[in-house]
Amino acid sequence: MGENEQGTAGSGARGSRRAPKPRGGKKIGRRAVLIGGAAAVVGGGVLARDELARFWWQVPGVGKPRKEGELDYAPSEWVAASSANWRRADRPDDFRIDRVVVHVVQGSYEVALKVFQDPGHGAASHYVVGEDGQVAQMIRELDVAYHAGNRSYNERSIGIEHEGFVDKPESFTDAMYRSSARLTADICRRYEIPVDREHIIGHVEVPGTDHTDPGPHWDWPRYLKLVREAEPVAPSPSPSGSVAARGA
């Protein structure tokens, strides 16, 4: 996992939050952004709207409201990943979400939570699913998680980690398949992602990756069937209700 700033896999780099410079090399000024039509005026420089969308979080006086522990998927629990393992974004406004990437952690549910809370790990997925079907959300879907080892795929996808081992088919329990399928179905509905093998892929299929998960024992026909059959879940509460944010 991880994200390389050049878009290649295997480096484990954390990515950069440095905003791109406006056209003409002018830096962001100290005044709030005045948005009108297709452009914005920032400290005397003119920015296209798509440029602004990619670094709104660094503009003084501009910020998206965020609630600690808020969930995108109601049945999950909130366990915050380290902020070193993802970067802020405004998806799908700045990056279209059109992929779900399936991972296997090579360890337990608890191990996945622990390593994603480690700022030195350099990677994390949006969700973790346990053998018993328990789901943890660790990163908001609007943000870019460092999970695929490919910058473009990180920006366009949601990553789902699974407890278990690629060489142990018994890791992939019925409870895990069904819980993960409900999560993926909910994501696909909300972002209008087709339920097929082009848009729901394994980590091994990400260009440039050196990972092999979810491995040969992951039952893709069964999984896609469950995704298609999954019933809609209730909308996530806002704020996150009784879910305790455990923080990184």
N, C-alpha and C positions, 0 to 999 in steps of 0.2 A: 504494500500500500504506500501511500504518500503522494506528494505532488511535486513535480519538478517544474521550475519556471519555464523551461524550454519545451515542456509537454512530453517528456520521456519518462519511462518507468524506472523503478528500482533505486532511486536516489534517496528516498525518504525525506526529501527537503520539505520544509514547512510552508513554503510559499511566501510571497511578500505582500504586505498591505500597503506598499507605497503606491500612491495614486499616480496615474499617467499625467504628464504635463499637458496643459491645454495647448491647442494649436498656436504656433508662434513661440513656444518655449516659455510662456508666462506661467508663473506659479499661482496657486490659489491665493486669493487675497483674504483680508480679514473681515470683509463684509459678508452679510448673508447673501444667498443666491436669489436673483430676480429671474423667475422663469416666465417666458412668454413665447408663444408660438413654438418653433422648433429649436430654439436656442436659449441659452442662459448667459447672463452677464456676471462674471466673477472677477472682482478686483481689476476691472479694466480689460479682461480677456473674454473673448466670446467662445463658448463651448457648445458643441452639438449636444442634443439631448442624450444620445447614446453614450457619449463620453461622460456626461454628468452622472448617468445611472450607475456607472461602474465605480464611482468614488464619492457618492453622496455622504458616506459616513465620516469623511474627512473635512467636510465643508462646515465652518462655524455656523451655528444657528440652525442646522439641518440635521434631523435625526429621525429614524423610524422608531416608533414606540415598541418596546419589547418588555415582556413580563417574565421574570425569572420562573422557570419551571413550566412555562406554557407549552402545551402539547399540540402537535399536528395530527396525531393519531390517538384517539381517546383511550383505547384499551391499554396503552403503554404506561410505564412509569418513567419519570424524568430522572436521569442520572447524567449530569453535565460532563461532557468531555472537556479536556484541557483546551483553552483557547489557542494553544500553540498547534493544535491538530486540525484546525479548520480556519476559514476566513469569512468575514462578513460579506454578505451580498444582498441582493434584493430579487431573488428568483421568484417567479419566472419572468419578472419584468426586464431584468438585465441579461439573464441567461435562460433560454428555454429548457425545461426539463422534459426529456423524451426517452430516458432509459432508467431501468432498475438494474443494479449490479448485485449479484448474489455472491457472498463470501462464506468461507468456513474458517474459523479462527485457529484451528489446531490447538484447542484447549477448551476450558470450561467457560460458562457464562460469566462467572466471577472474574476469571482471568481477562476476558475481553473488556469488561468494565474497568478493570484496574489499569490495563495498558493504555486504554483510550483516555484515561484521566492523567496519564503520565506526560508531562510536557516534553520530555525527551524522546518520546516514541515517534513523533512526527506523522502520525496517521490515526484516523478514526473513521468509523462509519456513522451514518445518521441513526441507525437502529441496530440492536442486538437481540436475537431470538434464542431462547434457551430450549433444551431438550423437552422440558415440560410445557413449552408454549408461551412462557413468560416473555414479554417484550419490553425492552428499555429504549427510550429515545434519548440520544446523547447530544444531538446537534439539530438545530432547527432546519427544516427543509428549505427555507429561503436562503440558507447559508451553504457555502461550498465546503464539503468535507474532503479531507485528503485520504481517499480510500482506494482509488483505482490505479494510482501510479501513472496517470496520464492527465495532464491539466485540462484538456478539452473534455474528456469524459467525466472528470470531477465536476466540471461546471455544468454539465448537462444531465447528470444522473443523481439518483438517490441510492446510497449503499446500505445493504442489509447484511449484517454479520450473523453467522450461525454458530452456536456451540457445537463442538465435535471435531472429528478428524477425517481427512479426505480418504484415508485408507481403512476406515472402520464404518462400514455401512450401517451398523447398529446405532451409530450416532444420530442418524436421521430418523427420528421417531415420527409416528403419526401425528402426535401433538405438535411437534415442530413444523412439519409440513403444513398442517392446517392453519396454524397461527400465522406463519410466515405468508401463506397464500392469502389470508384475509388482509394482512398488511399491504401486500403488493397489489391486491385488487383495489383497495382503498386509494392507494397512490395513483394507480392507473386511471381510476374514475376521475379523480380530482384534476389530473393534468392531461386527460384525454390521450393516454398512452395505449397503443394497441397491445393486446395480450398475445404476444407471439415471441418467437425466439430471436427476432431481430431487435426487439426492444426490451426484453427481459433476458439478461445475459449473465454468464459466469465471469468471475474475475479473470479467468484464464483467457477469455475472449477479448479482453481490452487490448488494443494495439500497443505493442511495446512492453507488455508486462512480462515479468519472470515468475509469476505465480501460477499454480495449477488448480486452485480451488474454483468451484466446489468439488471437483474431482469426478472420477468415473462412476462413483456410486450414487451421485445425486440423480434422482429420478425425474428428469425433465418432463416427460409426458404426464406423469402423475401430478407434478407441481402445477403445470399450466392448466390442467383440468380442474384442479382445486381453485386456482385463481379465477377461472371463468365461472365457477359455480358459487363462489363466495358471496354471501349476503352482505349488503351495505351495513356499515357500522354507524352508530350514532355519532353526530358531530362532536368534535372535541370541545370541552368547556373552555371558556375564556373569562378570567384566568383559569389556572389548572386545577381549581377546586381543592380536593383533599390531597392531591399528589404532593409529596414533599420533595422539593428540589434539594438534592444532596450535594450538588456542587462538585467542582474538581478540586 
